[in-house]
Structures are given as C-alpha cells and as structure tokens.
C-alpha cells in the first residue's frame, strides 16, 4: 500500500513539474530570443535524461552494462513510438522545415552509427557483439558535433523576433526551470523505485523490470513534457525534447560510461532490438517529412509498433 501511494504521488508531481517547465522554458526563450528548439534540445532533453544517466553509470561501473543498454535502447524506442505517438494522437504535431532538414537527420545519423557499432557480428561472424571504448569515443565525437550545431542555434536565435506573451521574467523562469528539473528527477526516482518494489512483490523478472518498469518509468518525464508541449501547441519543444533526449541517451548516457569503465558485452541483444532502435529514428524522420506533420494515422502506426515490439519481448 505504501509503494502504491508513493507511486501516485510521484505521478502527480511529475505532471505538475512538466507543466511548469514547459511554461518557464517558453518564457525564457522568448525573453532572450533563443529558439525554442534550442531549449528543447538542451535544458529539457538533458534534464529529463538524469535518471538514465544515473542508471547507466551505476550499471556499467558494476559490470552489468546490459542494463544500461536495455534502458537506453528501450528509452529511444519508447520516446518515439509511444511518447510521440501518444502526443500526435492527442494533437497532430507540426514539424518545421528546419527540423526536418537538420535536427532529424542528425538524430538519424547518430542512431545509424550507433546501430552499426553494435553489429560486430555483421562484419565478423566469429565474434560477439561488443561495445568498446573506441565505440563510446565515436559517440562522444558525434555528440561534440551536435553541440557545435547547438552553439550555432544560439547565435542564430538572437536575430529572431517573437510576439508571444512572456509569462515569467528571466529570474523567475530560471528558478522555475531548475525547480521543475529537480522535481522531475526526484519524481521519476520515486516512481521507478516504488514500481520496482511493487513488481518484486509479484515476482516479475529482472528483464521485464528493466525493459518495462525502468524504461517506461525513466521515460515518464519525456512523456509528460512532450504531451504537455504538444497540447499547448509548443511543437518545437515536443519534437525537440525527443530528438535531444535520444541523442543525449545514445552519445552520453551510453558513450561516456563505456569510455570511462570499459567494454560491454551485447550478447543479450538481437537483431530485432537493434532494428527497432533504427526504425524509431527512421520512422520519426519519414513521418515528419511527409506533409511536415505527424498525423493521427501515423501516431497510431507508431503506437502499434511499440505494442508489437513489447509483445515480442514477452514471447521471446
């Protein structure tokens, strides 16, 4: 009963924190004439990755890196097929031309590189799939290129004009963003910890806990942020949050601990897992490019892919 109450409290707090973060981040971007996409790609995306970062470093450090990979791979899949799917189902998401031309191709490129780095057996059938320090370093290099792109957005944003209403001042917006990020992280921890405790009582396997409880639990911040942003018509933040989160997950949440602590054996992952990760970025790019909007029909397709993949996990 205690775990259930704490779980509900966590859900309530995370919903409120997401609402505050979206409003405060929007106000800050308007005041400093910074593109909303930049805030979504950085503050919102990196902030909501905090739970994944903690799990990744701890698991790789303890020699159980497959938990880190399961969490990140699952998060990337959930972020696109479930979160974008739900958000677009509630309100079709308009995607700007520049996002289709620049941010989404960057995500697709990084995901493709990540997938290739995981497929050692494709190039040498007699070896095991292994993620090495060199692979992690490649991802860090790609992330540095992405950061350079973000710096370019800052300079470009200074020349942008926007007549939208600014709800909060700069100081208040900054304080609310910090508070919301802290509350989001703590709420996510509260949700995951108590969900795992409840799952343990029902003797659910560790694999299912990682891929369902942990993955979906740590993706709750992205879910609430993206749905809230889409509902408010902040489409740049809705899409940018997922793009930034997936890039940060792949490049830093996985790349950095592997570089620091060493190689990770990927024996627990098969071609289907790797294929679905690639499809998450490819489908997001394809659907966004078609008509510059992610429609409700496309949202339904995304949700079905998510359902089929998780059914596959249970069957296999």
N, C-alpha and C positions, 0 to 999 in steps of 0.2 A: 504493500500500500504506500509506503514511504517513497519508493522508487517511482511509482506512478505519479504521485503528487509533484515530486521534483521535476519529472519529465514534462508535465503540463506547465509548470511554472517556467521552465526553460523555453518552451514553445511560445508562451505569451511574451516573454522578454525579448526573444529574438525577432518576433514580428514587429514589436514597437521599436526596437533598435534599428531595424531595416528602414522603417518609415522615416525615422529621424535622420538617418544617414543620407538617404536619397535627397531629402529636402535641403539639408545643410550643405551637401556637396554641390547641389544645383545652385544654391545661393552663392557659394564661394566661387564657382566657375564664372558666374555672371558678373560678380564684383571685380574680379581680376581679369576678365575677358580671356579666360582659359577655356579651350574646347571641352565640352562635357565628356567627349570620348576620352580625353587625356585623364580626367579624374576617374572615369570608369576603369580605364586600363591600369591605373596605378593604385590610388587610395582604396577604392572599393575592391578591386581584384586582389591586390596583395593582402589587404586587411582580412578578407574573408578566407584566405588560404592559411591563416595562422594555425588552425587545428591540424591541417595536413602536414605543415612544416614540423610541428611537434612530434606527430606520429612517425613521420619519415625519418627524422634524425634519430629518434629513440630506437626504432626497429632496426635500422641499418647498423647503428652502433652496437646493438645487442646481437648482431649476426643473423637477424631474421628479416633481411631486406625484402623478402617476398611480400611481407605485409605492406611495406611502403609502396611497392609496385602495384599490388592489388588495390590499395587505397587511391593512388593517383590514376591508374588506368580506369578504375571504376568511377572516380570523380569526373574524369573527362567525358566518359560515356553518359553519366547521369546529367552533367551540366548541359549537354547539348540535347540529347534525345528526350530526357524527362523535363528538365527545367525550361529550356527554350520552347519545348513542345507545349508545356502547360501554359507558359506566358503567352505564346502565339495563339493558343486555343482560346484564352480569355480575351485577348485583343491582338489581332494581326499586327506583326511588328514591321514597321517601315525601316528599311536599311538604306543609308546614304550611299551615293555612288563612290565616295572616297573610301568608305569602309569596305565595299566590295572590291575596290581596286587595290587597296593597301593592307588594311588590318587583317582581313580574312585570308588573303594569300599568304601573309606572314605566318598565321596560325597553321594553315595547311602545309606550308613548307616545313615548319618545325615539327609538326606531327609526323610528316612523311619521313624526315630524318630520324626521328625517334623510333619509328616502326622499323626502318632499315637497320638501325643499330641493335635492335632486339633480335633480328633474324640471322644470327650467326650460322645456323644450320643450313640456311638457304645458300650460302656461299661455300660451306664446308659441311657436308652431310655427316662427317665422322666426329663432329664436335658438338658440345652442348651450347644452348643459347645462354650467353653470359653477358652481363652489363659491366664493363670495365671502367677503370678510372679514366682511360682515354675517351670512352663513350661519354662519360659525365662531363669531361672537359669540352667536348664538342658542343654539348648542350649549353654550357656556360658561355661559350663563344657566341652562339646564336642568340643567347639572351642579351649579351652586350650589344649586339647589332640592333636588337629590338629596343633597348634603352636609348641608343643613338637616335632611333626614329622618334621616340617619345620626346627627346630633347628638341627635335625639330618641330614637334607639335606645339611646344611651349612658345617658341619664337613666332610661329605662325598665328597662334591664338591671340597674341597681343594686338593684332590688326583686325580682329573680328568684332562686330557690333551685335548687340542683342538687346531687345527692348523688353524682355520678360521681366516680371516683377521679382525683386530681390527681397526675400522674406527675412533673412537674418544678416546682420553685419558680419564683417570679416572675423572679428574676435569670437563672437558667439558661434558662427559657423564652424570655426576651427575647433572650439571646445566641444561642440556637439558631435563633430566627426570623430574626435578622439574618444569621447564617452561612448558613442554608438559602436565603434570598433571594439572597444574593451568589453562592452556589454554583449556584443555579438559573439566574441570569442568565449567569454565565460558561459554564456547561454548554450553555445554549441557543446562545450565540455560537459555542462550539466546534463544536456540531452543524451549525449553519447554514453557517458558513464552510467547513467541510470537505465538506458536502453540495454546496454550490455549486461547490467545486473539482472534485469528482467529476463533477458534471453537466456542467461545462465541457469535461471530457475527452471526453464523449460527444456534444458539440455540441448540447445541449438549448437551446431558445430562451429568451430572457430572460423572455418572458411566462410560460412554463411554470415557469421557476425561481422567479419571484415568486409565482405562484398555488399552486405545489405545494411546492417546496423551502423557500422563505422562509416562506410562510404556515404550512405544516404544521410546519416547523422551529421557528418562534417560538411556535407553539401547543403545543409539547411540554410546557412547564411546566403549562399548564392541563389538558392531557390527563392527565398523571401525577397532578397534585393532585386532580382531580375523580374519577378512577378509584380512587385510593387512599382518598379520603374516603368514597366510596360503599361500597367494600369493607369499610371499618371501621365502616360504619353511621353516619357523620357526614354525614347527608343535607343538613343546613343548609349545611355547608361545600361540599358537592358542587354544589348548586344556586347558592348564594350566590357562589361563586367565578366561575361563568359569568356570572351576572347582573352582578356588579360589573365583571368584565373587559370585557364588551360595552359597558356604559355608559361606562366609562373610555376604551375604544378609540374610540367614536364621538365623545364630547364633548371629551376632552382630547387623545388621540393625534392626532386629525384637527383638531378645532376650534382648539386652541391654536396650532399651527404655521401654519395658514391665516390666523388673526388677525394673527400676527406677520409672516409673509413675503408674504402676498397671495393673489390668486385662483388657483384650479386648474381647468384645462380638463378636463372629464369626457368628452371625445369617445370615449375608449376603452371606455366602459361603456355597455351597452344595457339595455333594459327587463327582460330576463331576469335580469341580475345584480342589479338593484335589487329586482325582485320576490322573488328568493330570499332576499335580506337581510331583507326584511319578513317573509317566511314563517318565517324562523328564530325570530324573537321570537313571532310569532303561534302557531306550532305548539307552542312550548315552553309558552306560556300555556294553550293549548287542551288539551294532553295532561296538564298538571299539574292543571288544573281538573277533568278527568274522573276522578272517583274519588280525587282527591288523591294520585295515584301515577302515575309514569311507568312503564308496564309494559314487558315484553319485546317484546310485539307493537308497541307504539308506538316502542320503541327500533329495531326492525327497519325500520319506516317511515322513521324519521329517517336511518338509515344508507343506505337506498335513495335518498332524496332527495339525499344527499351524493354518492353514486355517479353518479346521473343527471346532476347538475349538472356534475361534473368530466368526465364523458364528453362533455357538451355543449360544454365549454370546448375540448376537443381537436378535436371535429368542426367547430366554428365557427372 
